[in-house]
Amino acid sequence: FLKIIRFHQISSFFNICMCNKCRAAKQYCDKASNKFINHFSLISILRFFIIMVMMFFISPNSILLAEKFKGMKRISENDFRPIQENRVKLGRLLFYDKILSGNLNISCGSCHHHSLHGTDGLSLGVGEGGSGIGLKRSSGKNNTRIKKRIPRNSPALFNLGAKEIRLMLYDGRITFGEEYGNGFNSPAEEWLHKGVGNLLAAQALLPMASEFEMAGNTGENEVAGAIYDRIDLGWPIIAKRVRVIPEYGRLFIAAFDDVTDPTQVNISHIANAISEFINFEWRSYDSPFDHYLNGEEEALNSEQKRGMELFFGKAQCAQCHQ
């Protein structure tokens, strides 16, 4: 029988034997299959077209920007360390008091000005020996000219009291850590005063012990002479200057539970009060950008959005300005 129909014609033989119902069923299945394949192909083409349109109208920077913003959220008051009003009041007075400098001629506020976002607006700060405020601050002339400019700008103070801040200064040289057994890794090393309550307070101590920031040149005053021997030896001198003023003594007693007499005031109390004021005074969590992060698209106009795209994208500003 196989010789008659030949082996290669077996499939045709079964097609001949297929009943009409089976043939109709097969045709229906083939038609449905083709329809499904055509439909699937149409979806794929549409999807590809949509992607191409998006790539044309949306820059790669925008895609990267969206990815960067995915984990970014608007901050609120809850993201900052809680404050104590008595310490804020005390810290405000200390921040603007030149008594903390070796030559009694410069305060924290001399280089961190409200109208300049908590900085001085200068590329290189003018510290001890300078005169004026902000952009008008001068290093002097001729024989009165200061010996050395500070080799960096005065950092801004906004949001430094936020809980997520883990390091300070442009090179990150102040961080939390136990390398020196006092809770902080800083230029003061093991000489950082005990009782410093937070990272911002640890940073506030350093300008007082810096020759060109607040302490003055060696031989000019006792603070400068003391820090020449060791970084922490000038701080007790400053603390004594402050606590012998009766009004300051009363404010410290009101602000700190461990101070019942002005003689107990030390430099850590001063640093903690200053950090409390900075934490309270320089906060920003209601800017248009904050509202934009909260989902309010209209908070930024088109030009601002283009600037934001550059800042976080091609211009790479955010690499240094987090």
N, C-alpha and C positions, 0 to 999 in steps of 0.2 A: 504493500500500500504506500509506504514511504517512497519507493522508487517511482511510483506514478506521479505523486504530487511534488516530489523532490523535497529534500530536507529544508532548503531555504525558504520554502513557501508555506511552512507550517503555520506561521502567524496569519497569513491570508486565509488559510483554511478555517482557523478559529473565527476570523471576522465573518466569513460566509455563514458559519454555524450560529453566530450570535443572533439572538432573537430581536425582534423589532423594539421591544420594551427596553432591552439592555442598550441597544444602539441609541435610543432616545435619551436614556439616562446619562450615557457617556457624553452625548452632545451638550446636555444641560450643564454637566460638571465642567466640561472644557470651556463653555461660554462664561460660567461663573468665575472660573480661575483666571481667564483673560481679563475679565472685568475688574477683579481684585488687583491684578498686577498693574493694570492701567491706572487704577485709582491710587495705588501706592506710589507709582511713578510720578503722578501729578502732585501728590503731597510732598515728595522729595524735591521736585522742581520748585514748588512754592517756597519751601523752607530754605532752599539754597538762594533763591531770589531775595527773600527777606534778609538773610544774613549779609548778602552783598550790599543791599541798600543801607543796612545799619553800619557796615564798615565804611561806606562812602560818607555818611553824614556824621558818624560818631568817631572821633579821633582815638587812636590807641591810648593817648593820655587820659581820655575820659574813662576808658575801660579800666585802666590801672587806678585811676582816682576812685572809681566806685569800689574797687577791691580794697583800697586803702581805708576808705570810710566805713567799710563793713564792720570793723571792730571799734569804731570811734563813736563815742556817745557824748551828749551834752552833759556838762558837769552842773552841780547844784551846790547849795550850802552844805549839804551832807558830805560832800567830798573833801571838806576842809577840816582841819583839827578844830575842836571846840575851843571857844575863847572864854576868858574871864575878864569882865569889864574893868576891874580894879587894875589888872596887869596891863590892859590896853592903855588906860589913862597914864599909868606910870611910864610905860614904854614910849608913848608919844613924847613926853617931856624929855626923856633920855635921848631919843632919836635926834632931837633938834638942839641938844645941849653940847656946847663945845668943851665942857668939862671932861669929856671922855678922851680928848686928844692931849698929847704930850705938852704942846705949847699953848693949849687952850685957844686955838684959832680955827678949828674945823670940827664939824659935826657930821653925823651920818647923812643928815639932810643937805649938806653942802654938795654932795655928789649924787644924791638920789632925790631928784626934784619931782614934785607932783605934775607940773606942767610938761614934763618930758618923760612921762610914763615910768617914773621911778628911777631914771638914769640921769646923765648930765648932757647927753646929746653930742659928746665929743668922742672922736675916734680913740684918743688916749686920754685917760683921766688926769686931771690936775689935782693932786692931793695936798699933803701938808705944805704950807707956805704959799699956796695960791690965794687968789682973792676973787670975789664975785661968785655968782651962782649960775649954773647951767652953761649955756652957750657964751655967756659973758664972763665966765671964769677965766682968769688970766694967770699965767705962770710968772709974771713979773718982768721987769726990764733991767738991763745992765747989772749992777752989783746986787740988786734985790732979786734977781731971777733965781728960781728954785734950781737945785742941782740936778734933779732927775725927774722926768715924767714917769707916771705909772705905765708899765709896758702893756696895758690892755685897757679896754673901755669899762666904765662902771656898768655892771649888769642891771637889767630891769628887775623889778621886785614883784611883778604881778604873779599871783597864784603860787608863790613859793611856800605858802602854808598848806597846800593841798596834800592829802595823805599819800598820794601816789609818787610824790617827789622822793627819789632815792639817792640823788647825788646833787652836788652844788658846784658852780663855777664852770667855765668853758671847758676845762680839762678834766672835770670830774674828780678833783683831788680831795673833795670832802664827801665821804659816803658812810653808810652804816657799816660796822664791822668790829671784830674783837681782836684785831691784830695788836692793839696797844692796851687792851684790857679795860677800856672806858666806854665802849659802845660805838666809837667812831674811828674811822681812818682819816686823818687830817694832817696838815703840815705841823700841827702842834704835837703830834705823835703821843707819847705817854704823858706829856705835860699838859694836856687839855684838862681844864679844871673839872673836878667831880661835881655833879649836880646839873650839868648841862642837859636840858630836857628834850631837845629835838635837833634835827639837822640844821634848821635855820638859826637856832641859837648858837650852835657850834661855829657857823660861818660868821655870825655877828662879832665873835671875839677876835677874829684874825686881823681886821683893819686896825684895831687898837694896838696890836703888837707889830705893826708894819711900819718901818721907818719912814717910807715915802707916802704912806696913806694917812696915818693919823698920829703916829708916835713922835716923829721929828728926828732930826739928825743927832747922832751921838755927841754928847757934850752940851746939847741945848737944854735938856731937862732931865729929871731923874727917871722918868718913864723910859726915855730913849736909852739911857745908860743901863737900866735894868734889863731891858730886852736884848741888849747887846751881849749880856752874859748868858741869858736863857729866855726863850720866848715867853714863858709864863710869869717871869718875875716882875713885869710891869703891871700886871692885872691887879694885885693887891693894892698898889699905890693908887690906881684909878678908883677902885672900890672904896677906899678910905676917903678920897676926895668927895665922893657922892654921899656916903652915909653920914658924914658929919654935918651935912645941911639938914636942919630940923624937919623941913617940909618933906624932903626925900625920905627921911627916916620914918615918918608917919605913914607915907604912902607904901613903903616896903612892908611895914607891919600889917597894913590892911590887905596887901596883895598876896602875901605868902604865909602859909600856915606855920612854916618852920622858922619864921622870923618874929620873935617877940620883943627884940631889942635891936636898935639900929646897928649895934656893934656886930651883930650876926650877919649882916649883909656882906656877901662876897660877889665876885665877878660873875658867877653863874646866875645869880638872881638878876643882875643887870642884863645879861645876855638873854635870859628867858623872857624878861619883860619886853625887850626890844623885839624879839621874835613874835611875841603875842601881838604887838602893835602892827608889825608888817603883815602878819597873817590876817588881821582884821581890815587894815586900811587898803591893801592892794589885792582886791579880788575882782575877777571878771568872769561872770558866767551868764550874762544877759546880752551879749553882743549879737549883731545880725548873724554872725557865723554860728553862734550857739543855737540860735533859733533855726537856722538852716539844718544843723545836725539833728534837730528835734523833728524834722520832717516838714518844715515850713519852706517850701520851694521859693516862695515870693520874697523871703527875707533878704535874698541877695539879688541884685540886678544882673543883667547879662554881662556887663563889663567886670563886675566883681567875680562872677563865676569863671570868666576867662582868666582873671588874675589868680583865682584859687587853683584852677587847672594847671597853670604855669608853676605856681608855688609848690604844689605837691607832685608835679609831673616833670616836664622837660627842663625847667629851670633848676630843679633839684634843691630849692631853698630849704625844704623840710629835712634835708640830710643833716643840717646843723641847727635848724630852728624847729624843734619838736614842740 
